């Protein structure tokens, strides 16, 4: 069989086109269908950068009560260089407790609790250790067990 230059070129182009089309078809089928969730609304405050901080320092509860009807159950407040997103109500707050560590870092949020539990406990450890610790003491924090602690707590409170 005698292959001339143009026949070889046509065959090569046809093979390349087949591979490109096949790649496009397989890549479009393998793409995950992900929904884009919009970011929560952000509190607009005047003056910029410090307006939210001023309102927050005057009273966070007042700020939340005023903005909840306007912005809804999930909204963000910019405090200087930090964004704080509030989840108000049981229908949205469950996300806080059930979110993956990659989505929402409880360790970062609960740093202020380290003195409560002590170093190396709960929120002062990495995620796998924290989950192990949660499994360890979760039975002690069930409602029926907590009811059993009331008398002891009352005694300790009265002694204090």
C-alpha positions as MATLAB code, in Angstrom:
seq = 'XXXXXXXXXXXXXXXXXXXXXXXXXXXXXXXXXXXXXXXXXXXXXXXXXXXXXXXXXXXXXXXXXXXXXXXXXXXXXXXXXXXXXXXXXXXXXXXXXXXXXXXXXXXXXXXXXXXXXXXXXXXXXXXXXXXXXXXXXXXXXXXXXXXXXXXXXXXXXXXX';
ca = [
       0.000    0.000    0.000;
       1.423    3.300   -1.051;
       0.937    6.118    1.474;
       1.407    9.550    0.111;
       1.854   12.637    2.246;
      -1.788   13.834    2.064;
      -3.267   10.454    2.917;
      -0.995   10.194    5.950;
      -1.913   13.731    7.003;
      -5.668   13.066    6.640;
      -5.399    9.841    8.625;
      -3.396   11.522   11.402;
      -5.867   14.402   11.658;
      -8.800   11.969   11.746;
      -7.172    9.947   14.555;
      -6.456   13.117   16.551;
     -10.053   14.309   16.107;
     -11.377   10.932   17.284;
      -9.177   11.079   20.408;
     -10.188   14.680   21.181;
     -13.902   13.921   20.779;
     -13.573   10.775   22.903;
     -11.769   12.743   25.612;
     -14.429   15.456   25.591;
     -17.220   12.902   25.864;
     -15.610   10.986   28.727;
     -14.611   14.106   30.643;
     -18.085   15.633   30.407;
     -19.663   12.420   31.708;
     -17.205   12.079   34.578;
     -17.606   15.623   35.881;
     -19.397   15.764   39.187;
     -22.560   17.760   39.242;
     -22.035   20.182   42.100;
     -24.425   22.845   43.171;
     -23.020   26.236   43.908;
     -24.296   27.450   47.242;
     -24.410   31.231   47.459;
     -22.518   32.936   50.241;
     -24.621   34.390   53.049;
     -25.442   38.088   52.953;
     -22.912   40.418   54.550;
     -23.923   43.152   56.970;
     -23.302   46.540   55.385;
     -22.067   49.057   57.919;
     -20.845   52.628   57.927;
     -18.031   53.627   58.201;
     -16.424   50.800   56.217;
     -14.124   48.364   58.038;
     -15.064   49.540   61.532;
     -18.811   50.149   61.351;
     -19.717   46.549   62.104;
     -17.134   46.412   64.878;
     -18.608   49.495   66.548;
     -22.115   48.035   66.438;
     -20.868   44.640   67.616;
     -19.007   46.167   70.563;
     -22.093   48.138   71.596;
     -23.922   44.851   71.965;
     -23.805   41.728   69.825;
     -27.277   40.591   70.893;
     -28.794   43.909   69.808;
     -26.976   43.672   66.472;
     -28.213   40.112   65.926;
     -31.798   40.987   66.828;
     -31.785   43.963   64.458;
     -30.158   42.181   61.520;
     -31.858   38.781   61.730;
     -35.188   40.045   60.293;
     -33.334   41.882   57.505;
     -30.668   39.341   56.541;
     -32.212   36.022   57.550;
     -30.991   33.116   59.635;
     -27.486   33.017   58.109;
     -25.439   36.174   57.630;
     -21.883   37.439   57.949;
     -20.540   40.344   59.962;
     -17.121   41.750   59.035;
     -15.096   42.652   62.102;
     -11.910   44.300   60.852;
     -10.018   41.465   59.139;
     -12.291   38.638   60.360;
     -15.613   37.475   58.998;
     -18.031   35.985   61.501;
     -20.954   34.085   60.051;
     -23.959   33.633   62.309;
     -26.291   30.654   62.051;
     -29.452   31.520   63.950;
     -32.097   28.910   64.629;
     -32.269   25.132   64.745;
     -32.872   24.742   61.016;
     -29.410   26.152   60.211;
     -27.365   25.653   63.363;
     -27.218   21.896   62.850;
     -24.732   22.585   60.048;
     -22.312   23.922   62.651;
     -22.401   20.690   64.621;
     -22.447   18.312   61.643;
     -20.077   20.036   59.216;
     -16.849   18.391   58.153;
     -13.684   19.788   59.690;
     -12.593   20.892   56.200;
     -15.740   23.047   55.929;
     -15.878   24.487   59.409;
     -13.115   24.341   61.988;
     -14.588   23.921   65.446;
     -11.070   24.013   66.890;
     -10.596   27.543   65.598;
     -13.974   28.683   66.872;
     -13.656   27.125   70.309;
     -10.099   28.241   71.151;
     -11.559   30.281   73.994;
     -12.717   27.019   75.618;
      -9.207   25.586   76.016;
      -8.855   26.973   79.575;
     -12.186   25.340   80.468;
     -11.082   21.820   79.559;
      -7.320   22.280   79.831;
      -4.512   21.842   77.320;
      -4.520   18.709   75.191;
      -8.244   18.155   75.632;
     -11.178   18.578   73.227;
     -10.549   21.770   71.230;
      -6.812   21.904   71.853;
      -6.134   18.751   69.822;
      -6.353   17.800   66.170;
      -9.586   16.472   64.700;
      -9.007   12.683   64.953;
      -8.015   12.932   68.626;
     -10.980   15.215   69.320;
     -13.387   12.712   67.753;
     -11.879    9.955   69.900;
     -12.317   12.111   73.008;
     -15.903   12.939   72.037;
     -16.697    9.227   71.767;
     -15.125    8.709   75.183;
     -17.235   11.239   77.070;
     -20.362   11.442   74.899;
     -22.186    8.868   77.023;
     -21.544   10.988   80.122;
     -23.265   13.951   78.462;
     -26.522   12.222   77.543;
     -29.693   13.671   79.050;
     -30.349   10.813   81.467;
     -26.769   11.025   82.793;
     -26.863   14.825   83.072;
     -29.980   14.611   85.243;
     -27.991   12.488   87.651;
     -25.397   15.238   88.067;
     -27.860   17.928   89.197;
     -27.610   17.159   92.927;
     -23.806   17.184   92.824;
     -23.755   20.429   90.837;
     -26.190   22.021   93.267;
     -24.029   21.027   96.249;
     -20.862   22.354   94.621;
     -22.591   25.600   93.675;
     -23.906   26.131   97.192;
     -20.487   25.370   98.689;
     -18.888   27.916   96.404;
];
